[in-house]
């Protein structure tokens, strides 16, 4: 993500440019203390699936995860 320009560092944390994909704000993927967020794990999981040749991913989320759709969507 760094090489593609979709991640940047700000205030010691690494951020994903999710606004480029319709999210209302960019999201932290690695906190300033070095701890990864749940979102970082989600991104790694999706990347792993795509690298293994999966063409479709099906996620079932509760209403409290509505913001994840824009963040993880790949058109």
PDB file as gemmi writes it, atoms N, CA and C in Angstrom:
CRYST1    1.000    1.000    1.000  90.00  90.00  90.00 P 1                      
ATOM      1  N   UNK A   1       0.815  -1.186   0.000  1.00  0.00           N  
ATOM      2  CA  UNK A   1       0.000   0.000   0.000  1.00  0.00           C  
ATOM      3  C   UNK A   1       0.858   1.249   0.000  1.00  0.00           C  
ATOM      4  N   UNK A   2       1.997   1.170   0.653  1.00  0.00           N  
ATOM      5  CA  UNK A   2       2.904   2.316   0.643  1.00  0.00           C  
ATOM      6  C   UNK A   2       3.401   2.580  -0.776  1.00  0.00           C  
ATOM      7  N   UNK A   3       3.808   1.511  -1.463  1.00  0.00           N  
ATOM      8  CA  UNK A   3       4.349   1.656  -2.814  1.00  0.00           C  
ATOM      9  C   UNK A   3       3.315   2.194  -3.793  1.00  0.00           C  
ATOM     10  N   UNK A   4       2.054   1.854  -3.579  1.00  0.00           N  
ATOM     11  CA  UNK A   4       1.001   2.310  -4.490  1.00  0.00           C  
ATOM     12  C   UNK A   4       0.517   3.719  -4.156  1.00  0.00           C  
ATOM     13  N   UNK A   5       0.976   4.256  -3.020  1.00  0.00           N  
ATOM     14  CA  UNK A   5       0.551   5.588  -2.616  1.00  0.00           C  
ATOM     15  C   UNK A   5      -0.789   5.605  -1.904  1.00  0.00           C  
ATOM     16  N   UNK A   6      -1.283   4.425  -1.516  1.00  0.00           N  
ATOM     17  CA  UNK A   6      -2.585   4.349  -0.841  1.00  0.00           C  
ATOM     18  C   UNK A   6      -2.457   4.368   0.673  1.00  0.00           C  
ATOM     19  N   UNK A   7      -1.228   4.484   1.174  1.00  0.00           N  
ATOM     20  CA  UNK A   7      -0.986   4.606   2.611  1.00  0.00           C  
ATOM     21  C   UNK A   7      -0.001   5.747   2.829  1.00  0.00           C  
ATOM     22  N   UNK A   8      -0.177   6.425   3.924  1.00  0.00           N  
ATOM     23  CA  UNK A   8       0.718   7.529   4.255  1.00  0.00           C  
ATOM     24  C   UNK A   8       0.884   7.598   5.772  1.00  0.00           C  
ATOM     25  N   UNK A   9       1.954   8.255   6.204  1.00  0.00           N  
ATOM     26  CA  UNK A   9       2.234   8.396   7.622  1.00  0.00           C  
ATOM     27  C   UNK A   9       1.859   9.796   8.076  1.00  0.00           C  
ATOM     28  N   UNK A  10       1.163   9.855   9.217  1.00  0.00           N  
ATOM     29  CA  UNK A  10       0.774  11.142   9.804  1.00  0.00           C  
ATOM     30  C   UNK A  10       0.694  10.952  11.312  1.00  0.00           C  
ATOM     31  N   UNK A  11       1.318  11.841  12.044  1.00  0.00           N  
ATOM     32  CA  UNK A  11       1.321  11.808  13.512  1.00  0.00           C  
ATOM     33  C   UNK A  11       1.816  10.469  14.047  1.00  0.00           C  
ATOM     34  N   UNK A  12       2.766   9.861  13.351  1.00  0.00           N  
ATOM     35  CA  UNK A  12       3.359   8.610  13.792  1.00  0.00           C  
ATOM     36  C   UNK A  12       2.575   7.363  13.447  1.00  0.00           C  
ATOM     37  N   UNK A  13       1.385   7.530  12.889  1.00  0.00           N  
ATOM     38  CA  UNK A  13       0.548   6.387  12.510  1.00  0.00           C  
ATOM     39  C   UNK A  13       0.545   6.229  10.994  1.00  0.00           C  
ATOM     40  N   UNK A  14       0.209   5.017  10.526  1.00  0.00           N  
ATOM     41  CA  UNK A  14       0.032   4.771   9.092  1.00  0.00           C  
ATOM     42  C   UNK A  14      -1.452   4.769   8.782  1.00  0.00           C  
ATOM     43  N   UNK A  15      -1.813   5.505   7.745  1.00  0.00           N  
ATOM     44  CA  UNK A  15      -3.210   5.699   7.358  1.00  0.00           C  
ATOM     45  C   UNK A  15      -3.456   5.143   5.961  1.00  0.00           C  
ATOM     46  N   UNK A  16      -4.630   4.593   5.756  1.00  0.00           N  
ATOM     47  CA  UNK A  16      -5.085   4.136   4.448  1.00  0.00           C  
ATOM     48  C   UNK A  16      -5.964   5.220   3.839  1.00  0.00           C  
ATOM     49  N   UNK A  17      -5.730   5.567   2.579  1.00  0.00           N  
ATOM     50  CA  UNK A  17      -6.488   6.620   1.902  1.00  0.00           C  
ATOM     51  C   UNK A  17      -7.857   6.096   1.467  1.00  0.00           C  
ATOM     52  N   UNK A  18      -8.675   5.762   2.431  1.00  0.00           N  
ATOM     53  CA  UNK A  18      -9.990   5.189   2.116  1.00  0.00           C  
ATOM     54  C   UNK A  18     -10.947   6.222   1.533  1.00  0.00           C  
ATOM     55  N   UNK A  19     -10.643   7.505   1.685  1.00  0.00           N  
ATOM     56  CA  UNK A  19     -11.503   8.519   1.069  1.00  0.00           C  
ATOM     57  C   UNK A  19     -11.472   8.421  -0.456  1.00  0.00           C  
ATOM     58  N   UNK A  20     -10.397   7.859  -1.001  1.00  0.00           N  
ATOM     59  CA  UNK A  20     -10.321   7.680  -2.447  1.00  0.00           C  
ATOM     60  C   UNK A  20     -11.291   6.606  -2.943  1.00  0.00           C  
ATOM     61  N   UNK A  21     -11.891   5.875  -2.004  1.00  0.00           N  
ATOM     62  CA  UNK A  21     -12.806   4.793  -2.337  1.00  0.00           C  
ATOM     63  C   UNK A  21     -14.209   5.033  -1.789  1.00  0.00           C  
ATOM     64  N   UNK A  22     -14.516   6.290  -1.459  1.00  0.00           N  
ATOM     65  CA  UNK A  22     -15.859   6.636  -1.028  1.00  0.00           C  
ATOM     66  C   UNK A  22     -16.084   6.698   0.466  1.00  0.00           C  
ATOM     67  N   UNK A  23     -15.058   6.446   1.267  1.00  0.00           N  
ATOM     68  CA  UNK A  23     -15.199   6.533   2.721  1.00  0.00           C  
ATOM     69  C   UNK A  23     -15.218   8.003   3.130  1.00  0.00           C  
ATOM     70  N   UNK A  24     -15.828   8.291   4.279  1.00  0.00           N  
ATOM     71  CA  UNK A  24     -15.919   9.680   4.718  1.00  0.00           C  
ATOM     72  C   UNK A  24     -14.619  10.217   5.309  1.00  0.00           C  
ATOM     73  N   UNK A  25     -13.712   9.324   5.718  1.00  0.00           N  
ATOM     74  CA  UNK A  25     -12.411   9.771   6.233  1.00  0.00           C  
ATOM     75  C   UNK A  25     -11.398   8.650   6.036  1.00  0.00           C  
ATOM     76  N   UNK A  26     -10.119   9.010   6.022  1.00  0.00           N  
ATOM     77  CA  UNK A  26      -9.063   8.005   5.932  1.00  0.00           C  
ATOM     78  C   UNK A  26      -9.011   7.232   7.240  1.00  0.00           C  
ATOM     79  N   UNK A  27      -8.495   5.995   7.168  1.00  0.00           N  
ATOM     80  CA  UNK A  27      -8.513   5.103   8.326  1.00  0.00           C  
ATOM     81  C   UNK A  27      -7.111   4.695   8.745  1.00  0.00           C  
ATOM     82  N   UNK A  28      -6.903   4.630  10.052  1.00  0.00           N  
ATOM     83  CA  UNK A  28      -5.624   4.195  10.604  1.00  0.00           C  
ATOM     84  C   UNK A  28      -5.490   2.685  10.407  1.00  0.00           C  
ATOM     85  N   UNK A  29      -4.311   2.255   9.929  1.00  0.00           N  
ATOM     86  CA  UNK A  29      -4.042   0.829   9.814  1.00  0.00           C  
ATOM     87  C   UNK A  29      -2.978   0.374  10.811  1.00  0.00           C  
ATOM     88  N   UNK A  30      -2.038   1.270  11.149  1.00  0.00           N  
ATOM     89  CA  UNK A  30      -1.055   0.989  12.198  1.00  0.00           C  
ATOM     90  C   UNK A  30      -0.977   2.226  13.093  1.00  0.00           C  
ATOM     91  N   UNK A  31      -1.278   2.034  14.354  1.00  0.00           N  
ATOM     92  CA  UNK A  31      -1.261   3.149  15.310  1.00  0.00           C  
ATOM     93  C   UNK A  31       0.170   3.633  15.558  1.00  0.00           C  
ATOM     94  N   UNK A  32       0.300   4.790  16.165  1.00  0.00           N  
ATOM     95  CA  UNK A  32       1.632   5.352  16.426  1.00  0.00           C  
ATOM     96  C   UNK A  32       2.458   4.477  17.361  1.00  0.00           C  
ATOM     97  N   UNK A  33       1.813   3.633  18.157  1.00  0.00           N  
ATOM     98  CA  UNK A  33       2.545   2.723  19.052  1.00  0.00           C  
ATOM     99  C   UNK A  33       2.943   1.420  18.353  1.00  0.00           C  
ATOM    100  N   UNK A  34       2.644   1.304  17.049  1.00  0.00           N  
ATOM    101  CA  UNK A  34       3.008   0.129  16.270  1.00  0.00           C  
ATOM    102  C   UNK A  34       1.956  -0.962  16.227  1.00  0.00           C  
ATOM    103  N   UNK A  35       0.895  -0.816  17.006  1.00  0.00           N  
ATOM    104  CA  UNK A  35      -0.179  -1.818  17.026  1.00  0.00           C  
ATOM    105  C   UNK A  35      -1.046  -1.687  15.775  1.00  0.00           C  
ATOM    106  N   UNK A  36      -1.343  -2.820  15.169  1.00  0.00           N  
ATOM    107  CA  UNK A  36      -2.206  -2.820  13.995  1.00  0.00           C  
ATOM    108  C   UNK A  36      -3.665  -2.746  14.426  1.00  0.00           C  
ATOM    109  N   UNK A  37      -4.477  -2.114  13.599  1.00  0.00           N  
ATOM    110  CA  UNK A  37      -5.902  -2.027  13.865  1.00  0.00           C  
ATOM    111  C   UNK A  37      -6.612  -3.255  13.281  1.00  0.00           C  
ATOM    112  N   UNK A  38      -7.874  -3.447  13.655  1.00  0.00           N  
ATOM    113  CA  UNK A  38      -8.665  -4.517  13.059  1.00  0.00           C  
ATOM    114  C   UNK A  38      -8.776  -4.314  11.553  1.00  0.00           C  
ATOM    115  N   UNK A  39      -8.834  -3.071  11.141  1.00  0.00           N  
ATOM    116  CA  UNK A  39      -8.939  -2.768   9.718  1.00  0.00           C  
ATOM    117  C   UNK A  39      -7.713  -3.265   8.953  1.00  0.00           C  
ATOM    118  N   UNK A  40      -6.532  -3.183   9.560  1.00  0.00           N  
ATOM    119  CA  UNK A  40      -5.314  -3.700   8.919  1.00  0.00           C  
ATOM    120  C   UNK A  40      -5.442  -5.203   8.690  1.00  0.00           C  
ATOM    121  N   UNK A  41      -5.974  -5.907   9.666  1.00  0.00           N  
ATOM    122  CA  UNK A  41      -6.181  -7.355   9.514  1.00  0.00           C  
ATOM    123  C   UNK A  41      -7.177  -7.648   8.399  1.00  0.00           C  
ATOM    124  N   UNK A  42      -8.227  -6.857   8.319  1.00  0.00           N  
ATOM    125  CA  UNK A  42      -9.219  -7.038   7.254  1.00  0.00           C  
ATOM    126  C   UNK A  42      -8.595  -6.827   5.879  1.00  0.00           C  
ATOM    127  N   UNK A  43      -7.776  -5.797   5.751  1.00  0.00           N  
ATOM    128  CA  UNK A  43      -7.107  -5.540   4.474  1.00  0.00           C  
ATOM    129  C   UNK A  43      -6.179  -6.693   4.094  1.00  0.00           C  
ATOM    130  N   UNK A  44      -5.430  -7.200   5.058  1.00  0.00           N  
ATOM    131  CA  UNK A  44      -4.516  -8.310   4.784  1.00  0.00           C  
ATOM    132  C   UNK A  44      -5.288  -9.554   4.355  1.00  0.00           C  
ATOM    133  N   UNK A  45      -6.424  -9.799   4.975  1.00  0.00           N  
ATOM    134  CA  UNK A  45      -7.248 -10.960   4.635  1.00  0.00           C  
ATOM    135  C   UNK A  45      -7.760 -10.853   3.197  1.00  0.00           C  
ATOM    136  N   UNK A  46      -8.254  -9.685   2.822  1.00  0.00           N  
ATOM    137  CA  UNK A  46      -8.754  -9.480   1.457  1.00  0.00           C  
ATOM    138  C   UNK A  46      -7.615  -9.639   0.453  1.00  0.00           C  
ATOM    139  N   UNK A  47      -6.463  -9.058   0.721  1.00  0.00           N  
ATOM    140  CA  UNK A  47      -5.320  -9.176  -0.173  1.00  0.00           C  
ATOM    141  C   UNK A  47      -4.908 -10.640  -0.341  1.00  0.00           C  
ATOM    142  N   UNK A  48      -4.879 -11.387   0.757  1.00  0.00           N  
ATOM    143  CA  UNK A  48      -4.530 -12.795   0.699  1.00  0.00           C  
ATOM    144  C   UNK A  48      -5.504 -13.568  -0.189  1.00  0.00           C  
ATOM    145  N   UNK A  49      -6.776 -13.309  -0.051  1.00  0.00           N  
ATOM    146  CA  UNK A  49      -7.782 -13.986  -0.881  1.00  0.00           C  
ATOM    147  C   UNK A  49      -7.579 -13.654  -2.360  1.00  0.00           C  
ATOM    148  N   UNK A  50      -7.335 -12.400  -2.675  1.00  0.00           N  
ATOM    149  CA  UNK A  50      -7.146 -11.995  -4.064  1.00  0.00           C  
ATOM    150  C   UNK A  50      -5.874 -12.607  -4.648  1.00  0.00           C  
ATOM    151  N   UNK A  51      -4.819 -12.646  -3.844  1.00  0.00           N  
ATOM    152  CA  UNK A  51      -3.564 -13.241  -4.311  1.00  0.00           C  
ATOM    153  C   UNK A  51      -3.697 -14.741  -4.570  1.00  0.00           C  
ATOM    154  N   UNK A  52      -4.628 -15.389  -3.886  1.00  0.00           N  
ATOM    155  CA  UNK A  52      -4.846 -16.824  -4.077  1.00  0.00           C  
ATOM    156  C   UNK A  52      -5.835 -17.114  -5.206  1.00  0.00           C  
ATOM    157  N   UNK A  53      -6.285 -16.061  -5.891  1.00  0.00           N  
ATOM    158  CA  UNK A  53      -7.102 -16.255  -7.075  1.00  0.00           C  
ATOM    159  C   UNK A  53      -8.605 -16.194  -6.879  1.00  0.00           C  
ATOM    160  N   UNK A  54      -9.064 -15.861  -5.692  1.00  0.00           N  
ATOM    161  CA  UNK A  54     -10.500 -15.724  -5.493  1.00  0.00           C  
ATOM    162  C   UNK A  54     -10.998 -14.521  -6.277  1.00  0.00           C  
ATOM    163  N   UNK A  55     -12.087 -14.692  -6.983  1.00  0.00           N  
ATOM    164  CA  UNK A  55     -12.655 -13.600  -7.771  1.00  0.00           C  
ATOM    165  C   UNK A  55     -13.793 -12.909  -7.052  1.00  0.00           C  
ATOM    166  N   UNK A  56     -14.407 -13.584  -6.095  1.00  0.00           N  
ATOM    167  CA  UNK A  56     -15.531 -13.018  -5.350  1.00  0.00           C  
ATOM    168  C   UNK A  56     -15.310 -13.268  -3.864  1.00  0.00           C  
ATOM    169  N   UNK A  57     -15.634 -12.274  -3.069  1.00  0.00           N  
ATOM    170  CA  UNK A  57     -15.576 -12.401  -1.620  1.00  0.00           C  
ATOM    171  C   UNK A  57     -16.939 -12.051  -1.069  1.00  0.00           C  
ATOM    172  N   UNK A  58     -17.416 -12.829  -0.133  1.00  0.00           N  
ATOM    173  CA  UNK A  58     -18.713 -12.593   0.476  1.00  0.00           C  
ATOM    174  C   UNK A  58     -18.502 -12.324   1.959  1.00  0.00           C  
ATOM    175  N   UNK A  59     -18.936 -11.183   2.397  1.00  0.00           N  
ATOM    176  CA  UNK A  59     -18.842 -10.809   3.800  1.00  0.00           C  
ATOM    177  C   UNK A  59     -20.245 -10.588   4.328  1.00  0.00           C  
ATOM    178  N   UNK A  60     -20.492 -11.036   5.536  1.00  0.00           N  
ATOM    179  CA  UNK A  60     -21.761 -10.782   6.211  1.00  0.00           C  
ATOM    180  C   UNK A  60     -21.435 -10.019   7.482  1.00  0.00           C  
ATOM    181  N   UNK A  61     -21.919  -8.795   7.557  1.00  0.00           N  
ATOM    182  CA  UNK A  61     -21.636  -7.927   8.690  1.00  0.00           C  
ATOM    183  C   UNK A  61     -22.923  -7.501   9.369  1.00  0.00           C  
ATOM    184  N   UNK A  62     -22.802  -7.134  10.621  1.00  0.00           N  
ATOM    185  CA  UNK A  62     -23.922  -6.546  11.343  1.00  0.00           C  
ATOM    186  C   UNK A  62     -24.046  -5.071  10.993  1.00  0.00           C  
ATOM    187  N   UNK A  63     -25.139  -4.468  11.416  1.00  0.00           N  
ATOM    188  CA  UNK A  63     -25.409  -3.059  11.110  1.00  0.00           C  
ATOM    189  C   UNK A  63     -24.313  -2.137  11.640  1.00  0.00           C  
ATOM    190  N   UNK A  64     -23.621  -2.550  12.702  1.00  0.00           N  
ATOM    191  CA  UNK A  64     -22.577  -1.710  13.275  1.00  0.00           C  
ATOM    192  C   UNK A  64     -21.307  -1.679  12.427  1.00  0.00           C  
ATOM    193  N   UNK A  65     -21.266  -2.435  11.339  1.00  0.00           N  
ATOM    194  CA  UNK A  65     -20.116  -2.455  10.440  1.00  0.00           C  
ATOM    195  C   UNK A  65     -20.417  -1.825   9.087  1.00  0.00           C  
ATOM    196  N   UNK A  66     -21.436  -1.002   9.001  1.00  0.00           N  
ATOM    197  CA  UNK A  66     -21.853  -0.424   7.719  1.00  0.00           C  
ATOM    198  C   UNK A  66     -20.739   0.356   7.032  1.00  0.00           C  
ATOM    199  N   UNK A  67     -19.835   0.970   7.777  1.00  0.00           N  
ATOM    200  CA  UNK A  67     -18.762   1.739   7.173  1.00  0.00           C  
ATOM    201  C   UNK A  67     -17.701   0.905   6.477  1.00  0.00           C  
ATOM    202  N   UNK A  68     -17.665  -0.375   6.762  1.00  0.00           N  
ATOM    203  CA  UNK A  68     -16.655  -1.242   6.148  1.00  0.00           C  
ATOM    204  C   UNK A  68     -16.888  -1.458   4.660  1.00  0.00           C  
ATOM    205  N   UNK A  69     -18.091  -1.337   4.201  1.00  0.00           N  
ATOM    206  CA  UNK A  69     -18.392  -1.625   2.803  1.00  0.00           C  
ATOM    207  C   UNK A  69     -17.583  -0.737   1.882  1.00  0.00           C  
ATOM    208  N   UNK A  70     -17.621   0.555   2.090  1.00  0.00           N  
ATOM    209  CA  UNK A  70     -16.872   1.478   1.243  1.00  0.00           C  
ATOM    210  C   UNK A  70     -15.371   1.269   1.370  1.00  0.00           C  
ATOM    211  N   UNK A  71     -14.908   0.895   2.570  1.00  0.00           N  
ATOM    212  CA  UNK A  71     -13.480   0.741   2.796  1.00  0.00           C  
ATOM    213  C   UNK A  71     -12.889  -0.491   2.127  1.00  0.00           C  
ATOM    214  N   UNK A  72     -13.642  -1.577   2.103  1.00  0.00           N  
ATOM    215  CA  UNK A  72     -13.090  -2.845   1.585  1.00  0.00           C  
ATOM    216  C   UNK A  72     -13.571  -3.178   0.190  1.00  0.00           C  
ATOM    217  N   UNK A  73     -14.422  -2.386  -0.372  1.00  0.00           N  
ATOM    218  CA  UNK A  73     -14.969  -2.674  -1.688  1.00  0.00           C  
ATOM    219  C   UNK A  73     -13.901  -2.545  -2.771  1.00  0.00           C  
ATOM    220  N   UNK A  74     -13.931  -3.463  -3.695  1.00  0.00           N  
ATOM    221  CA  UNK A  74     -12.998  -3.411  -4.823  1.00  0.00           C  
ATOM    222  C   UNK A  74     -13.808  -3.558  -6.098  1.00  0.00           C  
ATOM    223  N   UNK A  75     -13.880  -2.505  -6.859  1.00  0.00           N  
ATOM    224  CA  UNK A  75     -14.645  -2.537  -8.115  1.00  0.00           C  
ATOM    225  C   UNK A  75     -13.769  -2.936  -9.265  1.00  0.00           C  
TER     226      UNK A  75                                                      
END                                                                             
